[in-house]
Structure formats: C-alpha cells, structure tokens
Amino acid sequence: MNIYQLFPRLFGNKNTEIHFDGSKSENGCGTFSDIDKTALNALKNMGITHIWLTGIIHHATAGETHPDITKGKAGSPYAVTDYYDIDHDLGTFADLEALVNRIHCQGMKVIIDFIPNHVARECKGFEERNFYILEGQEFAAPTGNGYKEFPAKATGNDVFSPTPSINDWYDTIKLNYNERDTWGKMLNILKFWCNKGVDGFRVDMAEMVPVEFWQWAIAELRKNYNPILIAEIYQPALYQPFIDAGFDYLYDKVGLYNTLENIMRNGQRADSITQVWKNLNGLDGKMLRFMENHDEVRLASPHFVGNASAALPAVALSALMNKGPFMIYNGQENGEEAIGALGYSGDDGRTSIFDYTNMPKHQLWMNGGLFDGGKCNDEQKKLFGFYSKLLNFRNSSKAISEGAFYDLMWCNPWYNNFDPEFVYAFLRYTENERLLIVVNFNRNECRDIQVKVPEDALQLMGFQSHNDFGMGGFDGEHVQIHLAPSEVKIMDYDSKENVSL
C-alpha cells in the first residue's frame, strides 16, 4: 500500500494570491471536481495505490458555526458537525460519489477519516447522553463569551472542565462510550460510508476510545464489510490490543518517525533505528510509516531540516524497511515548505488545515490542472522523480511488499570501516529477490564503507557461502559501497542491478 493523503481543499486550489486569514472567496478552495482523471492518473503513475481523502466530512466552518467554537475561517476537519454529510466547500454528495468512482476506475482505493472520539460542539445526530455532562456548569470558550452552552460538556482531548484553554480542542466535545447508544451510532456511521464505496478508514485518535468498543464494532462491521482500518495511536502498550481488536495497521509515529526525526534534527545515531523494530516485537508489518502528514512539520520547512532532499534518506528508509503501508502527504513530493503564518495555525511549519490557503510548490506541479510538473524547476523535478521511483519500486518489489527483514547493524561496528553514526544497512529478501539497502544520513559528506553480510544472513537468503553471494563490490565477507551525501542505494543480487535513489 502506497497511501497519498490528499486534502481536497488544498490539493485543487489554483489561487496563488493568499490573504492572511482570508475567506474562501479571497483565497480560493479546491473541490472534488479538481481531483479529475488527469490528477488521478498522475498519482497512479507516481505509484500511489490508496488515496486518503482528508477533511471531506461536514465540519465546523466560519459562517456555519459560532466563531467562538471554530478554528480558523475554514475550520478544523476534525470538528465534525454531521457525519452523514460532506464539506459543502468541496462540492455535493454527487460530486464525491463521482470522485470515488474515478479513483476506483484508476484501480486505486479510497480511505477517509473516521473521527470516533469527539464531535463539534454544534454537531447533529447526538443527545446529551452521548456526551460527558458537567452538571450545573456553563461552558466558557477561550476565544470569547458569545457562545452559550449549559450544561457544559467535556472537551474532546479529555478536558473535563467547563473552561478549556486555547491549546485544547475547545471546538469539540468528547463522546461518552459508557453509553451503549454511542456504540450503535458510531457503528452505523461506519456502515453508511462503507455503503458509499469507501474502502477504508484512517481512525482519528483511536486510542482515546475504549478497546472494548473496537472489539465489538469491528467484529460487527466485518460481518458485511471488509474495510482497511488504520488506527492513529501513540501508546505502544496499546499496539497489540488494538491489533487484536481488528485494526489492520497502526501509526508508527512514536517509534520510527520520532527516531528518524531525531537523527535528522538532533544528531541521534543511525544505529538507534535498530531499537525501533526490536520494540515492536514482530508488529513491523502492521505499522503505517510516514515522514509527513497534516499533523507533522513539513520536511522542507525551516522548522524541520529546511531542505526536502536532505530528508530523503529518512523517507526511503521508512518506505523500504518493512512490508507495511507507506504514506506521503500532498505536496511532500514537491518540497512544500509551509513558510509563514497564513491565519489561525500560525507559522509552525505545517500547511494549515484550518485556513483557506494553498500549496505553492504543489501548484507548480499541478500546472493549472495538467499535473505534469510543467512549472517545476530541475530540483523539484528531481525530488518528484525520487518519490515516483521509490513508490513504484515498492509496488514492483516482492522483497519489499512480502519479504523478510535483516538488520545488519549488529555486525558492522565503527572500527570495521563502517559508520553507524550516519549509515544504516539492512537486507530485504524473498526466495527470488535479495536486496541490500544502505542509507547515508550525513547531508554533507560521502561515505566509503564496507558492509559485512554474516553467514547466517546469507543462509537465510538461500546462499551457501560468501562465494555464492557475488554482489558487485564484494570482497571477502564485505560489500564495498560508496555513498554520496544523503544517498540511498539498493543493491539487487538477483538482477545484478544497483539502484541509487
């Protein structure tokens, strides 16, 4: 699975002149119709297999919801006002159904958000018993006193106080799963969207909902439907219980993402990656890997490394290390920088999900709707080529999609002309495809290294001895490799071809 997180409001917006805190009419807004056959064909050719349509369910927006409980002019896509309706900025239900059909006609699948933990304060379809009521207390929004709510309800991020702070999810109310009626309502929402042709759900903050609900709901859902279920989850202690409950995949944020971020930004050693897969206790194939999404800082942002190309070793490693799904966020493949404050979200290195805005680098690739990169410079074209090559390699390589993993770091210490501070090496293999993958995290220096491949690794790959290995650059027990700064090399024994991403 190669997932493309696509935010329709951003993806199709062709407006290049953006006003701070601007309205939809001032700043523009993408629609379902902008995601046409040309756009989808371009994504498919890039190697995308699944499209996560983000922010399509009807949510709180300025003009429709009281301003004291709305974040930004466009509003938070995670403050749902009606689970059975779509964001009117994007088009009609018929437009969405046509888009789902277009995606399916391209041979790709559709994933949408399911937000089970909280709803907007002005949400339809629920009663007081579905919330945590703060009896005798009046809600006070941190943005003003114009919105009246009595009795107050607990805020979405587990704030059981009538006075949430500006940093809380004050625009939302937490759902009460002690009430069995809530269980039934949420299951019916999942069934509704399955009937609309949706192939899967990225479940927002799944860990904030009791695992007992998931055990019941997923079992009920799978009686008639078989959607892909991806849990946004940040507590490793809950990984196994949520897999046991029926989730197909879990976010690998606190493990691999955070480790790679620390390597690139804080000088953490490359060999610290080994501890990530050890901590997973065999759940590697159940983890969704990514280096960008709507919650994380853009790789090209000055808040991260400030250079999209410098982050590519981390991108490649997260895509190639295991057989679970890999995801990119729209604009990532074009080096979107998210520079400057555009409204509610401020200058935080993220493309705002609360404001009507655009993605300038993405617009160059979009090229007025041609989606051919016609306005991109050579650096952007090279970046896009990297992602296309990486994603298509994932699709074509059985060693990546189905093969085993072998970490080579234990047998490649510093003194053996290796560099575990900046270099990470591993094997991916099946019976018919055997790969050696080496990554250089150093952005400024080359590395000329010797990678040792031990006897037990050779035997696992089906070789009798080092003499049978015979890979280019092989010398005794070692493979000689030259790595340019930020380079990723894939050495394929069976095809005798070496791929440099």
C-alpha positions, 0 to 999 in steps of 0.5 A, spaced: 500 500 500 502 506 497 497 511 501 497 519 498 493 523 503 490 528 499 486 534 502 481 536 497 481 543 499 488 544 498 490 539 493 485 543 487 486 550 489 489 554 483 489 561 487 496 563 488 494 570 491 493 568 499 490 573 504 492 572 511 486 569 514 482 570 508 475 567 506 474 562 501 472 567 496 479 571 497 483 565 497 480 560 493 478 552 495 479 546 491 473 541 490 472 534 488 471 536 481 479 538 481 481 531 483 479 529 475 482 523 471 488 527 469 490 528 477 488 521 478 492 518 473 498 522 475 498 519 482 497 512 479 503 513 475 507 516 481 505 509 484 500 511 489 495 505 490 490 508 496 488 515 496 486 518 503 481 523 502 482 528 508 477 533 511 471 531 506 466 530 512 461 536 514 465 540 519 465 546 523 466 552 518 466 560 519 459 562 517 456 555 519 458 555 526 459 560 532 466 563 531 467 562 538 467 554 537 471 554 530 478 554 528 480 558 523 475 561 517 475 554 514 475 550 520 478 544 523 476 537 519 476 534 525 470 538 528 465 534 525 458 537 525 454 531 521 457 525 519 452 523 514 454 529 510 460 532 506 464 539 506 459 543 502 466 547 500 468 541 496 462 540 492 455 535 493 454 528 495 454 527 487 460 530 486 464 525 491 460 519 489 463 521 482 470 522 485 470 515 488 468 512 482 474 515 478 479 513 483 476 506 483 476 506 475 484 508 476 484 501 480 486 505 486 482 505 493 479 510 497 480 511 505 477 517 509 477 519 516 473 516 521 473 521 527 470 516 533 472 520 539 469 527 539 464 531 535 463 539 534 460 542 539 454 544 534 454 537 531 447 533 529 445 526 530 447 526 538 443 527 545 446 529 551 447 522 553 452 521 548 456 526 551 460 527 558 455 532 562 458 537 567 452 538 571 450 545 573 456 548 569 456 553 563 461 552 558 466 558 557 470 558 550 477 561 550 476 565 544 470 569 547 463 569 551 458 569 545 457 562 545 452 559 550 452 552 552 449 549 559 450 544 561 457 544 559 460 538 556 467 535 556 472 537 551 474 532 546 482 531 548 479 529 555 478 536 558 473 535 563 472 542 565 467 547 563 473 552 561 478 549 556 484 553 554 486 555 547 491 549 546 485 544 547 480 542 542 475 547 545 471 546 538 469 539 540 466 535 545 468 528 547 463 522 546 461 518 552 462 510 550 459 508 557 453 509 553 451 503 549 447 508 544 454 511 542 456 504 540 450 503 535 451 510 532 458 510 531 457 503 528 452 505 523 456 511 521 461 506 519 456 502 515 453 508 511 460 510 508 462 503 507 455 503 503 458 509 499 464 505 496 469 507 501 474 502 502 477 504 508 478 508 514 484 512 517 481 512 525 482 519 528 485 518 535 483 511 536 486 510 542 482 515 546 476 510 545 475 504 549 478 497 546 472 494 548 468 498 543 473 496 537 472 489 539 465 489 538 464 494 532 469 491 528 467 484 529 460 487 527 462 491 521 466 485 518 460 481 518 458 485 511 464 489 510 471 488 509 474 495 510 482 497 511 482 500 518 488 504 520 488 506 527 492 513 529 495 511 536 501 513 540 501 508 546 505 502 544 502 498 550 496 499 546 499 496 539 497 489 540 490 490 543 488 494 538 491 489 533 487 484 536 481 488 536 481 488 528 485 494 526 489 492 520 495 497 521 497 502 526 501 509 526 508 508 527 509 515 529 512 514 536 517 509 534 520 510 527 518 517 525 520 520 532 527 516 531 528 518 524 526 525 526 531 525 531 537 523 527 535 528 522 534 534 527 538 532 533 544 528 531 541 521 534 545 515 531 543 511 525 544 505 529 538 507 534 533 505 528 535 498 530 531 499 537 525 501 533 523 494 530 526 490 536 520 494 540 515 492 536 516 485 537 514 482 530 508 488 529 513 491 523 508 489 518 502 492 521 505 499 522 503 505 517 510 509 516 510 516 514 515 522 514 509 527 513 502 528 514 497 534 516 499 533 523 507 533 522 512 539 520 513 539 513 520 536 511 522 542 507 520 547 512 525 551 516 522 548 522 524 541 520 531 540 516 529 546 511 531 542 505 526 536 502 532 532 499 536 532 505 530 528 508 530 523 503 534 518 506 529 518 512 523 517 507 526 511 503 528 508 509 521 508 512 518 506 505 523 500 504 524 497 511 518 493 512 512 490 508 507 495 511 503 501 508 507 507 506 504 514 506 506 521 503 502 527 504 500 532 498 505 536 496 511 532 500 513 530 493 514 537 491 518 540 497 512 544 500 515 548 505 509 551 509 513 558 510 509 563 514 503 564 518 497 564 513 491 565 519 489 561 525 495 555 525 500 560 525 507 559 522 509 552 525 511 549 519 505 545 517 500 547 511 494 549 515 488 545 515 484 550 518 485 556 513 483 557 506 490 557 503 494 553 498 500 549 496 505 553 492 510 548 490 504 543 489 501 548 484 507 548 480 506 541 479 499 541 478 500 546 472 493 549 472 490 542 472 495 538 467 499 535 473 505 534 469 510 538 473 510 543 467 512 549 472 517 545 476 524 547 476 530 541 475 530 540 483 523 539 484 523 535 478 528 531 481 525 530 488 518 528 484 522 523 480 525 520 487 518 519 490 515 516 483 521 511 483 521 509 490 513 508 490 513 504 484 519 500 486 515 498 492 509 496 488 514 492 483 518 489 489 516 482 492 522 483 497 519 489 499 511 488 499 512 480 502 519 479 504 523 478 510 527 483 514 535 483 516 538 488 520 545 488 519 547 493 524 549 488 529 555 486 525 558 492 522 561 496 528 565 503 527 572 500 527 570 495 521 570 501 516 563 502 517 559 508 520 553 507 524 553 514 526 550 516 519 549 509 515 544 504 516 544 497 512 539 492 512 537 486 507 530 485 504 529 478 501 524 473 498 526 466 495 527 470 488 529 477 490 535 479 495 536 486 496 541 490 500 539 497 502 544 502 505 542 509 507 547 515 508 544 520 513 550 525 513 547 531 508 554 533 507 559 528 506 560 521 502 561 515 505 566 509 503 564 503 507 564 496 507 558 492 509 559 485 512 553 480 510 554 474 516 553 467 514 547 466 517 544 472 513 546 469 507 543 462 509 537 465 510 537 468 503 538 461 500 546 462 499 551 457 501 557 461 502 560 468 501 562 465 494 555 464 492 553 471 494 557 475 488 554 482 489 558 487 485 563 490 490 564 484 494 570 482 497 571 477 502 565 477 507 564 485 505 560 489 500 564 495 498 559 501 497 560 508 496 555 513 498 554 520 496 551 525 501 544 523 503 544 517 498 540 511 498 542 505 494 539 498 493 543 493 491 539 487 487 543 480 487 538 477 483 538 482 477 545 484 478 542 491 478 544 497 483 539 502 484 541 509 487 535 513 489 
